[in-house]
Amino acid sequence: MSGEEAPCLEEELSTLAIENVEEYFELDSCLKWCEENDFKNVALQFPDHLLAYSTRVYNTLSTTTTQTHILADTNYGSCCVDEVAAQRLSTQAIIHFGHSCNSRVLSLPTLFIFGKEPIDVNNMVDCFKQTYTQSDNVLVVFDPVYYHAGTLFKHELRCYPNICITKYSREQNTSNSSDDSTVDMSADEEYAIFYVGAESLALTNCILNNGSRKVWSYDPTTMECRQESKRVNKMLIKRFSNIEKIKSCKIIGILIGTLGIKNFREVIDRMKRVIKAADKKFYIVSIGKPNPPKLANFAEIGAFVMVGCPENSLLDCKEFYQPIVTPYELEIACVDRPWEIDYISDCSTLLDSNYIDIPSQDINPDNINDKAIE
C-alpha cells in the first residue's frame, strides 16, 4: 500500500466503523491516567483491526510531557499485554486497546481501554426477558468491548433483583488498580450465564468454565440469542480425544504462549514436573504465534501443551499435525487428575495448593531435556 492510499483507507474505516474516535478510545481518560501517574514514556498496544486508528490516538496522547510508542503485531495473542515489547522501549506503562482476556500483568502499570462497540441495549434487554424470569439467578458476562453497556442494561432490568454483572479490572499495577476481575456470585450458588458478545475464544472459554450451568449467549452483531449446550458436547469430545493422544506420546513440547502473564514461569515449571512424573521427555518451544507449518518442524514431538492465557490456550487443533492441549488437560493425561465439571482454562489456577500435588519421586533423570527452542 502506498503512502497516499493509507490515509484514505484510515479515513474510510473511521467513517464506516468508528464515528467518534475520541469517545471510542476514551482519550480523555488516557490523558488523565498518564498525568495522574506522571508517566513520561507510554506504550500504546493495538490489535490488528484497530491499527488504522493508531496514528490518531498517538497524535492525541503524545504531549509535551508524554512520549508514546505504538505496539503492533504482538508476539502472542493481542488480548494479552505485550510487556516484553514495551520493556524494549523502556516504557513506564502500557495502554492496552481492544478486547482483553484481563489476565494479570507481570509488573508494568497497565490501563485497559476496551473500546465501545455499538450495541442495541433495548434488543438485548428484550432477549434477556424472553429467556429468564424475575426469580432466576443470572450472571451476566460481557465481552469487554460491550462492557460499557452494562450500567444501562442493569438499569433497564432493575425489576430483576438476582442479576450480577462480571466486573473487569481497568487498571493493573497502579495505586488505583483493583485485583482481578470479580464475580458477585458464590461458586456454590445455582445460577445461569448470560454471555454478551460475538462467537469467539472468550465465549468458548466461558462455556467450558461453566459446564455445570446453562449458558445463553447474545450476539450484538446479529441480535440473536441462543443456548450453548450443544456446542459444549462437541467441544468436550474434541478435548477428550486430545487427552487420549497425549497418553501415548513419548515427547511433549511445552509451547510458550505468553511472556507477560503473572505466574507463567511457575506454570511452566509445573508442566515440567507433570511430564517427568509420567516418565516422558519434553522440549520448551518458543515460536511466537503458533501455526501448523511452524509446529510441523518438530516431528519428534508427539504433542504440545500451550502455556498461555485462558483464551489462547484453547486452540482448535484440526489444522495442526500434533494435538495441542491445555495445562489442565495435560495433568488429566499424565497424573490422573480428575476431570472437573467446570473446566479449568486459567492455568494459574493449577498452582493453587488446594489442587492435586504433582508426584516428584522416581523421576528418570534421562527424561530431563530442559532446552528451549526458539
Residue frames relative to the residue before (quaternion, step in Angstrom):
aa qw qx qy qz dx dy dz
M 1.0000 0.0000 0.0000 0.0000 0.00 0.00 0.00
S 0.3950 -0.7299 0.5068 0.2332 3.57 -0.81 0.96
G 0.6543 -0.5315 0.3675 0.3928 3.53 -1.27 0.38
E 0.6434 0.5309 -0.3302 0.4418 3.57 1.13 -0.61
E 0.6672 0.5197 -0.3006 0.4409 3.57 1.12 -0.69
A 0.5952 0.6286 -0.3597 0.3480 3.58 1.05 -0.80
P 0.6809 0.4713 -0.3249 0.4568 3.66 0.77 -0.85
C 0.6174 0.5513 -0.3514 0.4376 3.58 1.07 -0.72
L 0.6517 0.5092 -0.3099 0.4690 3.56 0.99 -0.87
E 0.6498 0.5162 -0.3218 0.4557 3.58 0.93 -0.88
E 0.6570 0.5099 -0.3131 0.4586 3.57 0.96 -0.88
E 0.6489 0.5174 -0.3192 0.4576 3.59 1.01 -0.82
L 0.6649 0.5047 -0.3077 0.4567 3.56 0.93 -0.92
S 0.6708 0.5066 -0.3137 0.4414 3.58 0.90 -0.89
T 0.6463 0.5146 -0.3205 0.4634 3.58 1.13 -0.60
L 0.7485 0.4245 -0.2193 0.4599 3.54 0.90 -0.97
A 0.7927 0.3459 -0.1613 0.4753 3.58 0.92 -0.86
I 0.8080 0.0777 -0.0071 0.5840 3.60 0.75 -1.01
E 0.2494 -0.8097 0.5169 0.1226 3.56 -0.32 1.24
N 0.7948 0.1740 -0.0768 0.5762 3.58 0.97 -0.83
V 0.2517 -0.8074 0.5182 0.1270 3.57 -0.04 1.32
E 0.6404 0.5453 -0.3335 0.4258 3.60 0.93 -0.87
E 0.6981 0.4515 -0.2747 0.4830 3.58 0.95 -0.85
Y 0.6469 0.5420 -0.3270 0.4253 3.58 0.90 -0.92
F 0.7748 0.3297 -0.1638 0.5139 3.59 0.88 -0.96
E 0.3670 -0.7663 0.4700 0.2392 3.60 1.28 0.18
L 0.0617 0.8642 -0.4971 0.0481 3.55 0.90 0.94
D 0.6023 0.5504 -0.3638 0.4494 3.61 1.08 -0.60
S 0.6523 0.5037 -0.3080 0.4753 3.58 1.01 -0.82
C 0.6288 0.5363 -0.3343 0.4529 3.58 1.04 -0.74
L 0.6646 0.4998 -0.3018 0.4663 3.58 0.92 -0.93
K 0.6544 0.5171 -0.3089 0.4571 3.57 0.96 -0.88
W 0.6399 0.5319 -0.3187 0.4540 3.59 1.02 -0.86
C 0.6644 0.4991 -0.3036 0.4662 3.59 0.94 -0.86
E 0.6724 0.5012 -0.2951 0.4578 3.57 0.97 -0.87
E 0.6756 0.5079 -0.3026 0.4405 3.60 0.88 -0.93
N 0.7528 0.3665 -0.2007 0.5086 3.58 1.06 -0.75
D 0.3893 -0.7604 0.4443 0.2696 3.58 1.36 0.10
F 0.2649 0.7621 -0.5402 0.2393 3.57 0.91 0.96
K 0.2126 -0.8026 0.5511 0.0838 3.55 -0.79 1.11
N 0.7812 0.2016 -0.0854 0.5847 3.58 1.19 -0.49
V 0.0660 0.8385 -0.5263 0.1247 3.59 -0.23 1.27
A 0.2997 -0.7363 0.5818 0.1718 3.58 -1.04 0.85
L 0.2001 -0.7614 0.6088 0.0984 3.57 -1.02 0.88
Q 0.1044 -0.8253 0.5544 0.0267 3.59 -0.41 1.21
F 0.0647 -0.8089 0.5840 -0.0198 3.56 -0.77 1.13
P 0.4098 -0.6422 0.5719 0.3044 3.59 -1.16 0.54
D 0.7114 -0.4847 0.2901 0.4181 3.57 -1.21 0.42
H 0.7139 0.4835 -0.2849 0.4188 3.60 0.85 -0.93
L 0.7048 0.4201 -0.2774 0.4998 3.62 1.22 -0.14
L 0.4041 0.7456 -0.4592 0.2644 3.58 1.25 0.02
A 0.5802 0.6066 -0.3783 0.3901 3.60 1.08 -0.61
Y 0.7185 0.4197 -0.2380 0.5010 3.59 1.19 -0.51
S 0.4350 0.7510 -0.4306 0.2477 3.58 1.26 -0.17
T 0.6646 0.5101 -0.3258 0.4381 3.60 0.95 -0.78
R 0.6332 0.5221 -0.3327 0.4645 3.58 1.06 -0.70
V 0.6451 0.4942 -0.3134 0.4913 3.58 1.02 -0.78
Y 0.6299 0.5477 -0.3193 0.4487 3.56 0.99 -0.90
N 0.6838 0.4960 -0.2937 0.4473 3.59 0.84 -0.96
T 0.6630 0.5014 -0.3058 0.4643 3.58 1.07 -0.71
L 0.7499 0.4198 -0.2224 0.4604 3.58 0.90 -0.92
S 0.5985 0.5355 -0.3703 0.4668 3.60 1.21 -0.31
T 0.0198 0.8099 -0.5812 0.0764 3.56 -0.36 1.28
T 0.7109 -0.4326 0.3246 0.4495 3.54 -1.28 -0.08
T 0.7413 0.3897 -0.2228 0.4989 3.59 1.17 -0.46
T 0.7676 0.3113 -0.1696 0.5340 3.62 1.19 -0.37
Q 0.1929 -0.7572 0.6169 0.0941 3.54 -0.92 1.02
T 0.1072 -0.8136 0.5702 0.0378 3.60 -0.86 0.92
H 0.1696 -0.7572 0.6249 0.0861 3.54 -1.31 0.53
I 0.3464 -0.7303 0.5516 0.2059 3.58 -1.06 0.76
L 0.1504 -0.7657 0.6211 0.0729 3.57 -0.89 1.01
A 0.0771 0.7825 -0.6122 0.0831 3.56 -0.79 1.06
D 0.7978 0.2564 -0.2030 0.5066 3.58 -1.28 0.31
T 0.0168 -0.8473 0.5302 -0.0253 3.56 0.67 1.13
N 0.6279 -0.5717 0.3843 0.3623 3.55 -1.19 0.62
Y 0.7876 0.1722 -0.0778 0.5865 3.57 1.05 -0.74
G 0.8047 -0.2458 0.1629 0.5153 3.62 -0.99 -0.63
S 0.5156 -0.6630 0.4482 0.3061 3.57 -1.02 0.77
C 0.5646 0.6014 -0.3893 0.4099 3.59 1.24 -0.26
C 0.6795 0.4601 -0.2765 0.5002 3.59 1.26 -0.39
V 0.5133 -0.6258 0.4918 0.3209 3.55 -1.17 0.61
D 0.2941 -0.7620 0.5553 0.1568 3.60 -0.76 1.08
E 0.0939 -0.8492 0.5191 0.0239 3.53 0.37 1.27
V 0.6053 0.5715 -0.3563 0.4243 3.59 1.09 -0.68
A 0.6682 0.4871 -0.2992 0.4762 3.60 0.90 -0.92
A 0.6501 0.5199 -0.3201 0.4524 3.58 1.00 -0.77
Q 0.6557 0.5189 -0.3124 0.4507 3.59 1.00 -0.78
R 0.5919 0.5683 -0.3660 0.4391 3.58 1.15 -0.57
L 0.7009 0.4255 -0.2535 0.5133 3.56 1.19 -0.53
S 0.4129 -0.7371 0.4388 0.3060 3.57 1.34 0.11
T 0.2806 0.7788 -0.5143 0.2241 3.57 1.02 0.78
Q 0.4699 -0.6786 0.4968 0.2682 3.53 -1.23 0.55
A 0.8111 0.0412 0.0352 0.5824 3.59 1.14 -0.60
I 0.2778 -0.7363 0.5930 0.1705 3.55 -1.37 0.23
I 0.1390 -0.7163 0.6710 0.1320 3.52 -1.20 0.65
H 0.1650 -0.8073 0.5650 0.0427 3.56 -0.51 1.24
F 0.1540 -0.8092 0.5647 0.0511 3.57 -0.65 1.16
G 0.7600 0.3850 -0.2845 0.4396 3.55 -1.15 0.69
H 0.7851 -0.3133 0.2424 0.4762 3.53 -1.36 -0.21
S 0.0530 -0.7970 0.6017 -0.0008 3.55 -1.03 0.83
C 0.4190 -0.6784 0.5417 0.2662 3.55 -1.14 0.69
N 0.3500 -0.7863 0.4416 0.2535 3.58 1.38 -0.16
S 0.2682 0.7576 -0.5408 0.2485 3.57 1.08 0.71
R 0.5884 -0.5910 0.4206 0.3571 3.55 -1.19 0.58
V 0.3376 -0.7395 0.5549 0.1767 3.57 -0.88 1.04
L 0.6042 -0.6075 0.3766 0.3522 3.57 -1.03 0.82
S 0.8447 -0.1585 0.1541 0.4874 3.61 0.39 -1.14
L 0.6545 0.5466 -0.3456 0.3916 3.62 0.91 -0.78
P 0.5054 -0.6145 0.5002 0.3417 3.62 -1.01 0.72
T 0.0417 -0.8209 0.5677 -0.0456 3.57 -0.82 1.04
L 0.1393 -0.7468 0.6456 0.0778 3.53 -1.10 0.86
F 0.2219 -0.7796 0.5757 0.1072 3.58 -0.85 1.02
I 0.0485 -0.7535 0.6556 0.0002 3.54 -0.82 1.11
F 0.2441 -0.8305 0.4854 0.1229 3.56 -0.10 1.29
G 0.4484 -0.6448 0.4904 0.3777 3.57 1.09 -0.67
K 0.2954 -0.7532 0.5636 0.1667 3.54 -1.24 0.36
E 0.1150 -0.8129 0.5703 0.0269 3.53 0.16 1.33
P 0.5388 -0.6438 0.4277 0.3351 3.63 -0.98 0.75
I 0.0593 0.7872 -0.6094 0.0735 3.55 -1.03 0.83
D 0.3565 -0.7138 0.5657 0.2086 3.56 -1.04 0.84
V 0.2659 -0.8089 0.5041 0.1445 3.58 -0.05 1.31
N 0.6327 0.5417 -0.3447 0.4330 3.62 0.95 -0.76
N 0.6597 0.4901 -0.3075 0.4797 3.58 0.96 -0.82
M 0.6337 0.5267 -0.3238 0.4649 3.57 1.01 -0.79
V 0.6448 0.5155 -0.3129 0.4696 3.59 0.97 -0.84
D 0.6428 0.5218 -0.3231 0.4583 3.60 0.96 -0.85
C 0.6554 0.5045 -0.3092 0.4693 3.60 0.96 -0.83
F 0.6311 0.5302 -0.3293 0.4606 3.56 1.04 -0.78
K 0.6745 0.5042 -0.2940 0.4521 3.58 0.89 -0.93
Q 0.6543 0.5047 -0.3102 0.4701 3.58 1.10 -0.65
T 0.6946 0.4814 -0.2574 0.4684 3.58 1.22 -0.48
Y 0.8184 0.1956 -0.0586 0.5371 3.59 0.93 -0.88
T 0.3828 -0.6749 0.5774 0.2543 3.52 -1.34 0.43
Q 0.6666 -0.5232 0.3521 0.3975 3.58 -1.26 0.27
S 0.6694 0.4948 -0.3037 0.4635 3.60 1.18 -0.35
D 0.5309 0.6508 -0.4064 0.3599 3.62 1.23 -0.20
N 0.3471 -0.6815 0.6017 0.2303 3.53 -1.20 0.70
V 0.0459 0.8200 -0.5630 0.0925 3.58 -0.57 1.15
L 0.1906 -0.7361 0.6396 0.1130 3.52 -1.02 0.94
V 0.1959 -0.7850 0.5810 0.0880 3.58 -0.65 1.14
V 0.0963 -0.7929 0.6017 0.0067 3.56 -0.72 1.15
F 0.1632 -0.7936 0.5820 0.0688 3.57 -0.51 1.19
D 0.4432 -0.5616 0.6090 0.3424 3.52 -1.20 0.58
P 0.5807 -0.6366 0.3585 0.3591 3.63 -0.78 0.92
V 0.6374 0.5450 -0.3496 0.4177 3.63 1.03 -0.61
Y 0.7122 0.3768 -0.2496 0.5371 3.60 1.29 -0.22
Y 0.3749 0.7701 -0.4536 0.2461 3.57 1.31 0.05
H 0.5770 0.6161 -0.3652 0.3926 3.59 1.15 -0.59
A 0.6661 0.5089 -0.2982 0.4565 3.60 1.21 -0.49
G 0.4418 0.7474 -0.4242 0.2574 3.59 1.25 -0.16
T 0.6612 0.5213 -0.3182 0.4357 3.60 0.89 -0.89
L 0.6843 0.4679 -0.2828 0.4825 3.58 0.87 -0.94
F 0.6141 0.5585 -0.3357 0.4452 3.58 1.05 -0.80
K 0.6953 0.4619 -0.2780 0.4753 3.59 0.85 -0.94
H 0.6163 0.5406 -0.3487 0.4542 3.59 1.07 -0.68
E 0.6708 0.4952 -0.2972 0.4652 3.60 0.94 -0.84
L 0.7402 0.3445 -0.2027 0.5406 3.60 1.20 -0.49
R 0.2169 0.8187 -0.5087 0.1545 3.60 1.08 0.66
C 0.6048 0.5407 -0.3647 0.4570 3.61 1.23 -0.26
Y 0.6167 0.4742 -0.3473 0.5236 3.58 1.32 0.03
P 0.1992 -0.8513 0.4728 0.1101 3.61 0.00 1.24
N 0.7266 0.4602 -0.2362 0.4523 3.60 1.15 -0.49
I 0.4293 0.6796 -0.4744 0.3588 3.57 1.07 0.75
C 0.0226 -0.7635 0.6453 0.0141 3.54 -1.05 0.86
I 0.2190 -0.7701 0.5882 0.1137 3.56 -1.06 0.78
T 0.4807 -0.6633 0.4934 0.2925 3.57 -0.89 0.95
K 0.2525 -0.7761 0.5638 0.1269 3.56 -0.89 0.98
Y 0.2437 -0.7757 0.5693 0.1212 3.55 -0.97 0.91
S 0.4610 -0.6571 0.5260 0.2811 3.52 -1.15 0.72
R 0.2522 -0.7875 0.5468 0.1314 3.59 -0.73 1.05
E 0.7798 0.1827 -0.1091 0.5888 3.59 1.19 -0.48
Q 0.0480 -0.7716 0.6328 0.0449 3.53 -1.20 0.61
N 0.8501 0.1663 -0.1513 0.4761 3.53 -1.22 0.75
T 0.5871 0.4870 -0.4212 0.4906 3.57 1.02 0.87
S 0.6803 -0.4920 0.3412 0.4228 3.58 -1.26 0.19
N 0.7204 0.4237 -0.2443 0.4917 3.60 1.18 -0.51
S 0.4870 0.6964 -0.4265 0.3099 3.57 1.23 -0.06
S 0.3443 -0.6909 0.5954 0.2228 3.51 -1.20 0.67
D 0.6401 -0.5012 0.3832 0.4385 3.55 -1.25 0.01
D 0.7927 -0.2381 0.1839 0.5301 3.59 -0.82 -0.90
S 0.6832 -0.3985 0.3768 0.4822 3.51 -1.33 -0.09
T 0.2188 -0.8126 0.5335 0.0844 3.57 -0.93 0.88
V 0.1886 -0.7463 0.6301 0.1026 3.51 -1.29 0.58
D 0.2846 -0.7864 0.5284 0.1463 3.58 -0.65 1.12
M 0.5680 0.5356 -0.4160 0.4663 3.56 0.86 0.99
S 0.4460 -0.6738 0.5187 0.2795 3.55 -1.06 0.72
A 0.5547 -0.6188 0.4413 0.3385 3.57 -1.09 0.73
D 0.6625 0.5125 -0.3033 0.4543 3.58 1.19 -0.50
E 0.5554 0.6193 -0.3950 0.3898 3.59 1.21 -0.28
E 0.3816 -0.6717 0.5761 0.2670 3.52 -1.25 0.49
Y 0.2252 0.7666 -0.5733 0.1816 3.55 -0.66 1.08
A 0.4155 -0.6819 0.5482 0.2486 3.52 -1.30 0.45
I 0.3634 -0.7110 0.5598 0.2216 3.55 -1.32 0.34
F 0.0802 -0.7527 0.6521 0.0410 3.55 -1.01 0.92
Y 0.1108 -0.8228 0.5571 0.0177 3.57 -0.29 1.30
V 0.1538 -0.7850 0.5967 0.0641 3.56 -0.89 0.97
G 0.5616 0.5698 -0.4343 0.4139 3.56 -0.43 1.25
A 0.5984 -0.5645 0.4278 0.3744 3.54 -1.28 0.32
E 0.6472 -0.4896 0.3948 0.4308 3.56 -1.29 0.23
S 0.1986 0.7767 -0.5543 0.2238 3.56 -0.66 1.14
L 0.6825 -0.4426 0.3686 0.4499 3.55 -1.34 -0.04
A 0.5930 0.5650 -0.3649 0.4427 3.58 1.13 -0.59
L 0.6545 0.4892 -0.3085 0.4869 3.59 1.00 -0.78
T 0.6259 0.5341 -0.3324 0.4610 3.59 0.97 -0.82
N 0.6497 0.5215 -0.3001 0.4647 3.54 0.98 -0.90
C 0.6515 0.5186 -0.3017 0.4643 3.57 0.98 -0.88
I 0.6576 0.5209 -0.3077 0.4490 3.58 0.94 -0.90
L 0.6990 0.4722 -0.2769 0.4602 3.59 0.82 -0.99
N 0.6807 0.5014 -0.2943 0.4457 3.58 0.97 -0.82
N 0.7446 0.3159 -0.1905 0.5562 3.57 1.27 -0.29
G 0.0791 0.8541 -0.5069 0.0855 3.54 0.92 0.98
S 0.6877 0.4736 -0.2810 0.4731 3.60 1.14 -0.53
R 0.7083 0.4329 -0.2468 0.5000 3.58 1.28 -0.09
K 0.5017 -0.6217 0.5018 0.3316 3.55 -1.23 0.45
V 0.1195 -0.8008 0.5863 0.0261 3.54 -0.78 1.08
W 0.0653 -0.7544 0.6528 0.0209 3.52 -0.92 1.04
S 0.1533 -0.7907 0.5858 0.0909 3.56 -1.02 0.73
Y 0.1663 -0.7499 0.6332 0.0948 3.52 -1.20 0.72
D 0.1923 -0.7899 0.5769 0.0797 3.56 -0.67 1.14
P 0.3410 -0.7760 0.4906 0.2023 3.64 -0.38 1.16
T 0.6337 0.5482 -0.3465 0.4218 3.61 1.11 -0.53
T 0.7664 0.2964 -0.1689 0.5443 3.59 1.13 -0.64
M 0.3097 -0.7718 0.4830 0.2740 3.57 1.35 -0.35
E 0.4737 0.6489 -0.4477 0.3925 3.56 1.06 0.80
C 0.1759 -0.7630 0.6164 0.0834 3.53 -1.16 0.77
R 0.0939 0.8112 -0.5696 0.0928 3.59 -0.84 0.92
Q 0.4551 -0.6445 0.5349 0.3022 3.54 -1.26 0.46
E 0.3388 -0.7994 0.4763 0.1391 3.56 -0.91 0.96
S 0.3287 0.7902 -0.4787 0.1960 3.63 1.19 0.22
K 0.6467 0.5311 -0.3330 0.4345 3.61 0.98 -0.78
R 0.6387 0.5318 -0.3257 0.4507 3.57 1.02 -0.75
V 0.5961 0.5856 -0.3631 0.4122 3.58 1.07 -0.74
N 0.6724 0.5128 -0.3047 0.4382 3.58 0.81 -0.97
K 0.6683 0.4979 -0.3062 0.4602 3.59 0.90 -0.88
M 0.6610 0.5087 -0.3095 0.4566 3.57 0.96 -0.86
L 0.6707 0.5094 -0.3065 0.4435 3.57 0.92 -0.87
I 0.6073 0.5493 -0.3529 0.4526 3.58 1.05 -0.71
K 0.6589 0.4982 -0.3031 0.4751 3.59 0.97 -0.86
R 0.6677 0.5040 -0.3100 0.4518 3.58 0.93 -0.89
F 0.6371 0.5234 -0.3231 0.4645 3.61 1.01 -0.81
S 0.6286 0.5480 -0.3307 0.4418 3.57 1.00 -0.80
N 0.6665 0.4934 -0.2998 0.4716 3.59 0.96 -0.83
I 0.6122 0.5489 -0.3485 0.4500 3.58 1.05 -0.71
E 0.6535 0.5086 -0.3129 0.4651 3.59 0.96 -0.82
K 0.6438 0.5195 -0.3284 0.4558 3.59 1.03 -0.74
I 0.6010 0.5745 -0.3534 0.4287 3.58 1.07 -0.73
K 0.6315 0.5812 -0.3375 0.3865 3.57 0.95 -0.87
S 0.7345 0.4162 -0.2334 0.4825 3.59 1.06 -0.67
C 0.5285 0.6404 -0.4093 0.3781 3.61 1.27 -0.08
K 0.3227 -0.7451 0.5527 0.1874 3.56 -1.06 0.76
I 0.7749 0.1800 -0.1010 0.5975 3.58 1.16 -0.63
I 0.0921 -0.7984 0.5951 0.0055 3.56 -0.85 1.05
G 0.2901 -0.7528 0.5665 0.1679 3.55 -0.98 0.85
I 0.2663 -0.7277 0.6098 0.1665 3.56 -0.91 0.95
L 0.1650 -0.8284 0.5340 0.0363 3.55 -0.23 1.34
I 0.2806 -0.7761 0.5439 0.1520 3.56 -0.55 1.18
G 0.0791 -0.8300 0.5521 -0.0068 3.55 -0.55 1.20
T 0.7775 0.1593 -0.1250 0.5953 3.58 1.26 0.22
L 0.1195 -0.7622 0.6277 0.1034 3.53 -1.28 0.49
G 0.7096 0.4857 -0.2395 0.4508 3.55 1.27 0.00
I 0.5762 0.5856 -0.3859 0.4198 3.59 1.25 0.05
K 0.5423 -0.6346 0.4476 0.3208 3.53 -0.96 0.88
N 0.8392 0.1923 -0.1849 0.4739 3.57 -1.07 0.90
F 0.3979 0.7304 -0.4982 0.2451 3.64 1.13 0.15
R 0.6099 0.5453 -0.3601 0.4483 3.63 1.07 -0.60
E 0.6515 0.5123 -0.3182 0.4604 3.57 0.99 -0.80
V 0.6292 0.5215 -0.3334 0.4701 3.58 1.08 -0.71
I 0.6313 0.5222 -0.3356 0.4649 3.61 0.99 -0.77
D 0.6431 0.5120 -0.3223 0.4694 3.59 0.96 -0.84
R 0.6463 0.5128 -0.3238 0.4631 3.57 0.99 -0.77
M 0.6410 0.5212 -0.3279 0.4582 3.59 0.99 -0.79
K 0.5932 0.5551 -0.3606 0.4582 3.60 1.07 -0.68
R 0.6903 0.4810 -0.2788 0.4630 3.56 0.87 -0.99
V 0.6191 0.5426 -0.3411 0.4538 3.58 1.04 -0.75
I 0.6894 0.4823 -0.2810 0.4617 3.56 0.85 -0.98
K 0.6751 0.4835 -0.2993 0.4700 3.57 0.94 -0.85
A 0.6133 0.5506 -0.3466 0.4478 3.59 1.08 -0.64
A 0.6869 0.4417 -0.2681 0.5111 3.59 1.19 -0.56
D 0.4585 -0.7101 0.4226 0.3271 3.59 1.33 0.25
K 0.4809 0.6218 -0.4608 0.4121 3.56 0.96 0.98
K 0.4403 -0.6661 0.5308 0.2840 3.55 -1.31 0.27
F 0.1281 -0.8026 0.5775 0.0775 3.56 -1.22 0.39
Y 0.1710 -0.7032 0.6730 0.1531 3.49 -1.43 0.36
I 0.3044 -0.6967 0.6070 0.2314 3.54 -1.23 0.51
V 0.0869 -0.8279 0.5538 -0.0174 3.58 -0.57 1.18
S 0.0014 -0.7840 0.6198 -0.0343 3.56 -0.81 1.07
I 0.1417 0.8153 -0.5392 0.1565 3.57 -0.26 1.29
G 0.5752 -0.5747 0.3902 0.4320 3.60 1.19 0.29
K 0.7973 -0.2065 0.1798 0.5379 3.57 -0.98 -0.83
P 0.3422 -0.7717 0.4929 0.2108 3.64 -0.56 1.08
N 0.0485 0.7552 -0.6537 0.0016 3.53 -1.23 0.59
P 0.7066 -0.4926 0.2870 0.4191 3.63 -1.14 0.47
P 0.6751 0.4871 -0.3362 0.4404 3.69 0.76 -0.81
K 0.6322 0.5340 -0.3420 0.4452 3.61 0.98 -0.78
L 0.7394 0.4278 -0.2430 0.4596 3.57 0.73 -1.07
A 0.5767 0.5959 -0.3802 0.4096 3.61 1.15 -0.48
N 0.5638 0.6082 -0.3854 0.4046 3.60 1.21 -0.37
F 0.6947 0.4311 -0.2652 0.5111 3.58 1.22 -0.43
A 0.0706 -0.8619 0.5019 0.0179 3.55 0.59 1.22
E 0.6565 0.5311 -0.3248 0.4260 3.61 1.07 -0.63
I 0.6196 0.5263 -0.3435 0.4702 3.59 1.25 -0.32
G 0.3300 -0.7924 0.4863 0.1632 3.58 -0.64 1.12
A 0.7924 -0.0410 0.0528 0.6063 3.57 1.17 -0.57
F 0.2854 -0.7483 0.5752 0.1666 3.55 -1.29 0.37
V 0.1877 -0.7176 0.6511 0.1609 3.50 -1.32 0.47
M 0.2782 -0.7900 0.5315 0.1264 3.58 -0.68 1.13
V 0.1306 -0.7628 0.6306 0.0578 3.56 -0.75 1.11
G 0.3288 0.7323 -0.5222 0.2878 3.55 -0.19 1.29
C 0.7206 -0.3774 0.3143 0.4894 3.53 -1.24 -0.39
P 0.7011 -0.4860 0.2994 0.4273 3.63 -1.16 0.36
E 0.6886 0.4806 -0.2958 0.4554 3.60 1.02 -0.67
N 0.7386 0.4329 -0.2458 0.4545 3.59 0.81 -0.96
S 0.5683 0.5909 -0.3922 0.4172 3.59 1.22 -0.22
L 0.6842 0.4862 -0.2789 0.4665 3.59 1.14 -0.60
L 0.0591 0.8303 -0.5480 0.0832 3.57 0.50 1.21
D 0.3997 -0.6576 0.5787 0.2702 3.54 -1.20 0.63
C 0.2556 -0.8383 0.4712 0.0992 3.56 -0.41 1.26
K 0.4175 0.7578 -0.4524 0.2165 3.61 1.19 -0.11
E 0.7137 0.4224 -0.2627 0.4931 3.62 1.13 -0.52
F 0.6172 0.5478 -0.3416 0.4498 3.59 1.27 -0.18
Y 0.5062 -0.6598 0.4704 0.2953 3.55 -1.18 0.60
Q 0.7520 0.2580 -0.1645 0.5839 3.58 1.20 -0.54
P 0.5251 -0.6223 0.4651 0.3475 3.59 -1.09 0.60
I 0.1621 -0.7569 0.6259 0.0951 3.55 -1.18 0.67
V 0.0796 -0.8196 0.5674 -0.0044 3.56 -0.57 1.18
T 0.5116 -0.6043 0.5058 0.3424 3.53 -1.34 0.15
P 0.6708 -0.4821 0.3569 0.4361 3.63 -1.20 0.27
Y 0.6180 0.5475 -0.3375 0.4522 3.58 1.05 -0.75
E 0.6832 0.4756 -0.2845 0.4755 3.59 0.90 -0.90
L 0.6075 0.5487 -0.3568 0.4501 3.59 1.07 -0.66
E 0.6615 0.4953 -0.3158 0.4661 3.59 0.95 -0.79
I 0.6063 0.5396 -0.3560 0.4631 3.59 1.07 -0.63
A 0.7054 0.4743 -0.2587 0.4588 3.57 0.96 -0.91
C 0.7960 0.3803 -0.1636 0.4415 3.57 0.90 -0.94
V 0.8185 0.1812 -0.0849 0.5385 3.62 0.98 -0.70
D 0.5240 -0.6883 0.3873 0.3189 3.56 1.21 0.63
R 0.1830 0.7677 -0.5806 0.2003 3.55 0.89 0.91
P 0.4576 -0.6910 0.4703 0.3032 3.65 -0.84 0.81
W 0.4650 -0.6555 0.5192 0.2908 3.55 -1.13 0.68
E 0.2865 -0.7672 0.5537 0.1508 3.56 -0.73 1.11
I 0.5673 -0.5783 0.4506 0.3752 3.58 -1.12 0.59
D 0.7286 0.2947 -0.1813 0.5911 3.56 1.03 -0.84
Y 0.4211 -0.7409 0.4768 0.2154 3.54 -0.46 1.30
I 0.2730 -0.7440 0.5857 0.1699 3.60 -1.17 0.60
S 0.0472 -0.8274 0.5596 -0.0083 3.57 -0.24 1.25
D 0.6161 0.5137 -0.3451 0.4872 3.60 1.23 -0.39
C 0.3146 -0.8051 0.4691 0.1813 3.58 -0.17 1.27
S 0.5853 0.5809 -0.3861 0.4135 3.62 1.11 -0.47
T 0.5498 0.6120 -0.3880 0.4155 3.59 1.23 -0.46
L 0.6006 0.5890 -0.3524 0.4101 3.59 1.13 -0.63
L 0.6194 0.5601 -0.3415 0.4313 3.57 1.21 -0.43
D 0.4615 0.6870 -0.4452 0.3419 3.57 1.27 -0.23
S 0.4846 -0.7020 0.4459 0.2712 3.57 -0.82 0.99
N 0.5886 0.5892 -0.3757 0.4065 3.58 1.20 -0.33
Y 0.6395 0.5262 -0.3304 0.4528 3.57 1.23 -0.32
I 0.7692 -0.4001 0.2563 0.4272 3.53 -1.37 0.15
D 0.3671 -0.7049 0.5614 0.2305 3.57 -1.07 0.77
I 0.3918 -0.7122 0.5325 0.2361 3.54 -1.05 0.76
P 0.4257 -0.7064 0.4938 0.2755 3.62 -0.68 1.00
S 0.1711 -0.8129 0.5524 0.0689 3.57 -0.93 0.88
Q 0.5811 0.5909 -0.3858 0.4053 3.59 1.21 -0.06
D 0.8192 0.2566 -0.1996 0.4724 3.54 -1.33 0.37
I 0.3228 0.7354 -0.5255 0.2808 3.57 0.95 0.89
N 0.3760 -0.7233 0.5374 0.2159 3.53 -0.84 1.01
P 0.3874 -0.7526 0.4750 0.2407 3.64 -0.49 1.12
D 0.5742 0.5966 -0.3842 0.4083 3.60 1.16 -0.43
N 0.6553 0.5301 -0.3098 0.4400 3.58 1.20 -0.43
I 0.5564 0.5996 -0.3998 0.4137 3.55 1.26 -0.07
N 0.0991 0.7809 -0.6038 0.1254 3.54 -0.49 1.24
D 0.0375 0.8510 -0.5175 0.0817 3.48 0.62 1.25
K 0.3352 0.7410 -0.4907 0.3127 3.53 0.51 1.26
A 0.2803 -0.7695 0.5506 0.1618 3.57 -0.78 0.98
I 0.1698 -0.7579 0.6239 0.0870 3.54 -1.03 0.87
E 0.0415 -0.8117 0.5826 -0.0047 3.58 -0.70 1.05
